[in-house]
Amino acid sequence: MVAPVKTILLFLAIAGTAFADVNLFNDGTWLIDGAEDPATNASSIQLFIDKEPVGSFSELKFYYNTGSNNFAQVYSITGSGTFAPSLPPPSEPGGVFRLASYWDCEQGLIGTIAVTELGWKSKPNKKGLLELTGKLANQNSMETKKMKLSFLPVASDYLRLELDFDLVATRDFCVDLTKHPTQQQFRVVTMYSNFVSLNEHANDLARYTKITEKNCAGIYGCSTKKESFCIALTNAPAGQLINASRRLGETRMLLAHTTEGPRLTPGLAVAYFSPGPGRIKPQGLFEPTDDPAAENIQFWGNWVDAKKQYKQKQKVGRFRVALEATWPKSLNCDTLQTPAQ
């Protein structure tokens, strides 16, 4: 008698936790491997296929068929909450994304929310999409009972992962709104990367579009003027990245890589749909370093509507974002931030 496929996967998942990567899904377009996150803060992701448990891994690696059955790794998701994109070769990995952190009134900065569960259907999607569901929890104050993840078909120069999730309070907690002037009270998504110098970096420019003028005329609606605003990391001061943050005038904010050197790492972008761009102010931190492996750049979208108090079981908010990676390219900037004196 042949063992059911899910029984085999469960055995492989359990056996594979101490050994090499284990293949869990392959529909000819997408491939998912279970792996072990080498980080010291690694935590397990419980896995489900067709809603049935198949073991756990601390990292999942996602591969895309770029042609002739040649699968290239394009994403990694760890239980600790790191979403790491990578365009097909010759591109190489660079910066990463992490979700939902905030400043608690009593406990200080509550860090990245963890990925606790992921699941998918064994039947492939005919449109070339890869769709998963999952759960998030920071093991402190917030959780997501159901997150939807949608990987779009991958191009050689563009990668997009769409996330849709609600956050619910698991205890009474307070958001420290005194952090609002520096746009740090509630980070929806934070991009992390490295910049040492022009000769050693993964990303080198922070960019967003802001509204510079808005005129409304009753029933005739409003007209706005916008400009792209950039912060070159070559001129960035240590500490807060943006001198005077403004609300997003478009959905997307970028931690860009403007050239194909010194390494072919992708530009990163977050597109905000809920809360919309008008409810998000960008901000970041930069700490000079000589370590090319250090995550010394942080660039995030601050949710300006976060409330001071949340009660247990209260919905904190719905969040719909897209995490994108693009081939390095030069970008126009209407205004370049002058370094603070």
N, C-alpha and C positions, 0 to 999 in steps of 0.2 A: 504493500500500500504506500502510495506517494504522500509524503507529508504536505499539508497545506502550505501555500506560499507564505502566509503570515507567520506560521509556526517556524518556518525556516528563517525568515527575517528576524523574528524574535531571538532565535538561537544565535544568529550571526551578530545581532546588535549586542547581546550580552557578552558573547565571546570576544567580540571585536573591541570592547571598551579598553582592553589592556594591550591591544596589538595594533595592526595597521588599520587604515581607513576601510570602512565597510560600505559597499554599495547598497543603498536602500530603495532607489527608484531610478528607472531608465525608460523613457518613453520614445527614445530615438531623437528627441529634440533637447530634452533636459535630463540631467543626471544629478542625483543627490547622494552624497557620501556622508556617513557619520564619521567623526574624527574626535580627537582629544585636544582641547585647547591647552597649550603649554603654559599659559599665564598662571601666576600664583593665585589669582582670584577666580579660577575656573569654577563654574557651577553647571550642573546637569540640566539638559533640556529633555523633558519627557516627550516621547515620540508616539504618534498615532497614525495608522494608515487605515482608511475607511472606518475611522472612529475606534479602532481596536488598538490597544497598546502594543508596541514593538520594541520596548527597551528605552535606553537613553544614551545620549552622547553630550559632551560639553561644547561641541562645535559641529555645525553642518556646513558642508562645502557644496556649492551649486555650480554645475558645469553646463555649458551650452554648446550644441553641435554647430560648429562654424563651417561645416562642409566636409564631405567624404568621411563621415563618422569620426571627425576630429573634434573632440570635446575639450574646450578651454574653460578653466575655472574663472567665473565672473563674479562670484559673491561668496562671502563667508558670514555666518551668523553664529555668535557664541552665546552661551548661557548667561555670561556676565553682562550681555547687552551691547556688544559691538557688532555693527553692520559694516562690513568691509567690502567695497566694490573693487573690481579689477576688470578693465577692458581686455579683450583677447590680445594675445601676443602680436607685436613685440612690446605692447604696453606692460607695465609691471605695477604691483600694488603701491598705493600711496596712503592718503588720508582715510579716515573712517567716520562713521556717524554713530551717535548714541542718543537715546531718547529720554525725555521727561525727567528733569531734575529741578529742584526748587530750594529756596532758602526757608527753612522752618524757623518759627519765632523762638523756639526753645533749643533745638538741636543743631542749628546752623545748616550748612549745605547738605541736603539729602541728594546723594549722587545718582548715577545712572540706574534706570529701571532695568531689571533683569528679564530675560526671555525664559519662561519656565516650561512652556509647552509649545510644540509645533505639530501640525498634522496635515495630511493631504489625502486625496483620493488616488487609488491605484490606476484608475482609468485616465488616460491622457486627454488633454484638452485639444480639440481639433484646431483651435486658432493659434496654437503655438505659445499660448500663455502658460505660466506655471502659477497655480493658485494654492495657497496654504491658509490655514487658520492657526491661531496661536493664543497664548496667554502671557501677560506681563505682570510683574510684581516687584516692588522695591523692598519687600519684606519689612516695611515700616509703616506706610501710611496710604499707599495707593496700589490699585491693581486693575488689570483688564481681564475680563472673563472671556472675551472673544475679540481677537484682532484678525483682520483680513489682510493678507499679503498677496500682491499680484506682481509677478515678474513679467515684464513685457518682452517680446522677442528682442534679441540683442543684435545691434549693429556693430561694426568694427570700431565706430567712433562714438557710440552712445549706449548707455545702459540706464534703465529706469526701474525702480521698485516702488510700488504704491502701497501705502499703509493706511488703514482705516481702523480706529479703535476709540473706545470710550474709556476714560479713567474714572474710577469710583473710589471714594475714601474708605479705607479699612479701619480707621479710627478717627476721632476728632483731631483735627490739626489746624495750625495757624500758619499762613504764608506771611513772611516778613516783608511787608510793603515798604519798609524804609529802604529796601534795595531797589525800588523803582527808579530813582534818579540815575542809577548806573545800569539800568535795564538788566537786572540779574534775578528778579524775584521768581520767575518761572520760565525756565528754558524748555521750549518744546522739543527742538532738535539742536544738538551741538555737533558741529564739524570739528574734528581734531586732525592736525597735520604737523609737519615739521618745516621750519625755515632756519637754516644756519647762516647762509650767505648766498650770493648769486651763484656760487660754484657748488653749493650743496643745499638742496631743498626739494620738497615734494610739491609744495604750492607756494605762490609768491604774491598773490593779490586778493584782497577781500573786496567784493563789489555788491552793491545793491542799487535799486532805483528808488528815489524818494520824490514825494510831491513837494514842489517848491512854491506853488501858488494854486489856490482854489477859489473860483468865483461862481456864485450861485445866483440865478435870476428867477426865483419863483417857479412857475410851471414850466419854464424853459430848461430847467435842470442846471447842472453845474459843468463848468469847464475847468480843466486842471492843466498845469504845466509840470512836467517831470524832468528829472535829470539823473543820469547815472553817476553814482558817487563811488569812488575807489580809494582804497588804502593800500599803498604799496608797502610790502613788508620790509623792503630795503630801508624805508624811512620811518617805520613804525616805532613808537616809543615803547619802553617796557611798561607793562600794566595794561590799562584799558585801551582797546584798539580804536574805538571811534570817539572823537572829541565831543560831538553833539549828535546823538542818534535821532533819526526821524522815522516815522512809520513807513513801511514798505509801500511804494507806489505801484509795484507789480508783484506777482506771486513769488518770484524767484530771488534768492540771494545766493551768492557764489563765493566759494573759496577756490579761486582759479589757479590754474597753472598756465602761464602765458607763453611758454616756449617748450620745445621738445627736449630741452636739456635742463639740468645736467643729467637727469634720468627721465625716462618716458613714463611719468606717473600722471594719472588723470586729474582733470579739474573736477571739483565737487560742487553740487548745487542742491538746495532744498527748495521745493515749491510748496507754498502754503495755500490750502484750500479751505480748511476749517481748523482753527479760526482763520478768517481771510486775511489777506496782506495788510489791510487797514488796522488790524488788531495786533500786529506784530511789529516790534522795533528790534533792529539788529544791534548786536554788541559782541565784543570779543575780548580776549586776553592774549597778550604776547609776552613771552619770557625769553630773552636772548639765551642762546645755548651754543655749545660747540659739539653737542651730541647729535649725530644725524638720525638716531633712533628715537629721540625724545619727542613727545607730543607737546611741543611748546607753543602751538597756536590753537586757540579755541575761538570759534565763530558761531554764534547761535542766534535764534529768533526768540525774543522775549515776549511772552503773552501778556499784554498790558491789562487785560480784563480779569486776571486771576483775583479771586476774592481773598479777603483776610482770613475768614473762618470757613471750614468745611466740617460737617458732621459725619459720623460714621454712616456708611451706606449711601451718602449723598453723591450724586454724579458731579464730578469735577469739571468735565468737559468732553466734547467730542473732538477728535483730532484726525484730520485727513491731510496727509503730506505725501510728496514724492521725493525719493532720494535718488539723485542722478549722478552719473559719472560721464565725463566727456573727454574727447581727445584734446590734448593741450592746444591752445590757440590764443592769439592776441585779441584783446578786447578793447573797445573804445571806452573812454571815461570822460564825461562832460566836466567833472570836477575831481581833482585829486587832492586828498586831504593834506594840508600842510602840517608837518610834524609839530606837535605841541612843544612850546618853549619851556 
